Amino acid sequence: MGKLHIGMSLAPTWLSSEAWRRPDSGIENYHEPGFAADIARRAEAAKLDFVFLPDTLYLDPQVLETGPGFSSMDPTMTLAAIAHETQRIGLLTTVSTTFLPPYVVARQLQTLNRISRGRVGWNVVTALGGHENFGLDAMPPAEERYAQAAEFVAVVRALWDSYPDAAILNDRDTGRYANASLVQPIDHNGKKFRVQGPLNLPAWAGDRIPLVQAGASEAGQNFAAAIADAVFASTPDRDAAAALRTSLCTRAERQGRPAHNIRLLPGLSLYLADNKSEARDLFQATHVRADRSRAIARIQAMIGLDLTNWPQDCPIAATYLPPLPARCPSRTHAELLQRLIRRETPSLQDLLTRPEVMGSGHWQIVGTAQDAAEEVAQWSQASAIDGFICVPGGSVRSMHLTLDQLIPALVERKLFRSDYSATSFLGHLSD
Ligand SMILES: Cc1cc2nc3c(=O)[nH]c(=O)nc-3n(C[C@H](O)[C@H](O)[C@H](O)COP(=O)(O)O)c2cc1C
């Protein structure tokens, strides 16, 4: 069994819900340049594979009443600043394939790759919303977004190859700056994009830029199997992770790729404290104001089930599940919620506290760092995961315990590296 691959979210999940209101939250600094850099330096000291910024291109002002929500600085530009504050750690940015022109994206990512000397990774998302900011009447259906994503990624990769670093000669004697024959147009003429190329920036000479994908529907998995080095997933339980991992590996092999070239990295939500009861208190305190009506509205938007007048203790059986709405924003999250209801027939009271409703359906551990290390070891031994992305919750301290105690506990168990052996992002994923 290889070592785990671990990333750290720089989106401040440890400040969500009530946590930003804690006196030591540092919320005032959220949009300061040093905020993310401090965590990135800590993550690098723990020898993590990468730091990660998710992204959305829209804002619901109502959400701001109670917390920062998804408002954030541009992830690629933020990581350019972090590149100067770190030396080895990978920098995973999120760019959607639904809204921006591929030439611009290819150039921005290659720019960050050069700035960071080969440490960039691209989290390819087809987006959850934001059409209203890009002149579209509605979000294109998922199948259409994935078809566009496949073409988009092909164009970006071709652009990266269109101007290899080896073309540059810098030959002062002959006056030849570059071997222009190595710099070729891509002449892409596809369904969605027409791009001539070449890119106006030479590619970094080292390892290629790894691709990460998020979205686990049938179409999402097939897309990941074709292009992804890693998949960022929501897997609230071990069986869900193991099933997704097997499914992705099988699909990758069917497409002629080695199964181990696609790594399953679920989000791991960690509420850590010095003992279990403090950790439970931290979780409770974080969710004390959880808005019941908003959670019920979220369930309806996700799976079309209206629980407005549902009695608190009455079990919700699978027979009540309506067909999925045609345009559900994420089939992945909708199916996780349906799966929970089918498996557990929960009461409404119970359902409203579950990660599938409260958060993103991520794997969740509430306890000490040792509890977390034990559970991670179990998931790893069960071949359910190749690593995970830390999305700590509850408090700054919970985030610090993740890096200062959980990661060393995994090193002690020989599940994680004690030092870097590679210098590129792909190198970390491969060691
Ligand atoms: C774990 C996970 C993380 C995601 N992160 C983002 C994100 O940061 N930004 C974004 O616009 N979409 C994000 N998405 C949305 C996906 O890119 C995709 O558009 C959506 O899940 C619909 O695809 P699906 O039907 O395969 O789930 C994420 C999805 C999942 C499952």
Ligand as a Chemical Component Dictionary entry (heavy atoms), coordinates in Angstrom:
data_LIG
# 
_chem_comp.id                   LIG 
_chem_comp.type                 NON-POLYMER 
_chem_comp.pdbx_formal_charge   0 
_chem_comp.three_letter_code    LIG 
# 
loop_
_chem_comp_atom.comp_id 
_chem_comp_atom.atom_id 
_chem_comp_atom.alt_atom_id 
_chem_comp_atom.type_symbol 
_chem_comp_atom.charge 
_chem_comp_atom.model_Cartn_x 
_chem_comp_atom.model_Cartn_y 
_chem_comp_atom.model_Cartn_z 
_chem_comp_atom.pdbx_ordinal 
LIG C1  C1  C 0 -16.711 17.322 -3.858  1  
LIG C2  C2  C 0 -17.165 18.305 -4.903  2  
LIG C3  C3  C 0 -16.554 19.558 -4.959  3  
LIG C4  C4  C 0 -16.945 20.510 -5.908  4  
LIG N1  N1  N 0 -16.324 21.725 -5.922  5  
LIG C5  C5  C 0 -16.752 22.671 -6.782  6  
LIG C6  C6  C 0 -16.169 23.994 -6.774  7  
LIG O1  O1  O 0 -15.248 24.302 -6.010  8  
LIG N2  N2  N 0 -16.663 24.899 -7.634  9  
LIG C7  C7  C 0 -17.668 24.614 -8.506  10 
LIG O2  O2  O 0 -18.074 25.491 -9.247  11 
LIG N3  N3  N 0 -18.220 23.375 -8.565  12 
LIG C8  C8  C 0 -17.788 22.412 -7.721  13 
LIG N4  N4  N 0 -18.365 21.164 -7.764  14 
LIG C9  C9  C 0 -19.426 20.888 -8.774  15 
LIG C10 C10 C 0 -18.986 19.946 -9.884  16 
LIG O3  O3  O 0 -17.943 20.485 -10.655 17 
LIG C11 C11 C 0 -20.159 19.600 -10.814 18 
LIG O4  O4  O 0 -20.501 20.720 -11.601 19 
LIG C12 C12 C 0 -21.406 19.173 -10.094 20 
LIG O5  O5  O 0 -21.119 18.315 -9.017  21 
LIG C13 C13 C 0 -22.347 18.465 -11.084 22 
LIG O6  O6  O 0 -21.755 17.289 -11.539 23 
LIG P1  P1  P 0 -22.275 15.867 -11.018 24 
LIG O7  O7  O 0 -23.677 15.755 -11.538 25 
LIG O8  O8  O 0 -21.298 14.877 -11.614 26 
LIG O9  O9  O 0 -22.216 15.890 -9.524  27 
LIG C14 C14 C 0 -17.977 20.204 -6.823  28 
LIG C15 C15 C 0 -18.582 18.936 -6.762  29 
LIG C16 C16 C 0 -18.196 17.988 -5.820  30 
LIG C17 C17 C 0 -18.862 16.656 -5.796  31 
# 
loop_
_chem_comp_bond.comp_id 
_chem_comp_bond.atom_id_1 
_chem_comp_bond.atom_id_2 
_chem_comp_bond.value_order 
_chem_comp_bond.pdbx_ordinal 
LIG C1  C2  SING 1  
LIG C2  C3  SING 2  
LIG C2  C16 DOUB 3  
LIG C3  C4  DOUB 4  
LIG C4  N1  SING 5  
LIG C4  C14 SING 6  
LIG N1  C5  DOUB 7  
LIG C5  C6  SING 8  
LIG C5  C8  SING 9  
LIG C6  O1  DOUB 10 
LIG C6  N2  SING 11 
LIG N2  C7  SING 12 
LIG C7  O2  DOUB 13 
LIG C7  N3  SING 14 
LIG N3  C8  DOUB 15 
LIG C8  N4  SING 16 
LIG N4  C9  SING 17 
LIG N4  C14 SING 18 
LIG C9  C10 SING 19 
LIG C10 O3  SING 20 
LIG C10 C11 SING 21 
LIG C11 O4  SING 22 
LIG C11 C12 SING 23 
LIG C12 O5  SING 24 
LIG C12 C13 SING 25 
LIG C13 O6  SING 26 
LIG O6  P1  SING 27 
LIG P1  O7  DOUB 28 
LIG P1  O8  SING 29 
LIG P1  O9  SING 30 
LIG C14 C15 DOUB 31 
LIG C15 C16 SING 32 
LIG C16 C17 SING 33 
# 
